[in-house]
Amino acid sequence: MTQPVKHWILQRIGGLGDVCMALCACQALRRTDPACVIWFFTSPRYARVAAACPFVDEVFTDPHLLEEALRETSVRGLSPT
């Protein structure tokens, strides 16, 4: 029986240094579980930085769009707040 794909959501809205440290965590997650899906929630100011990270599958800056994506992928019990 196959394991379900794990979805990770990292939220970092603080300063650029905080975002960069969280992106390092994305790399560690990807190394631990190459099949996982990593979403990054941040402010629009840092969205391009997060999008440039090869370990991030999708970047969100709007909590409503993140909630919609969660519903579409049937990931339950997660909240962007």
Secondary structure by P-SEA (a helix, b strand, c coil): ccccbbbbbbbbcccaaaaaaaaaaaaaaaaacccbbbbbbbcccaaaaaaaccccccccccaaaaaaaaaaacccccccc
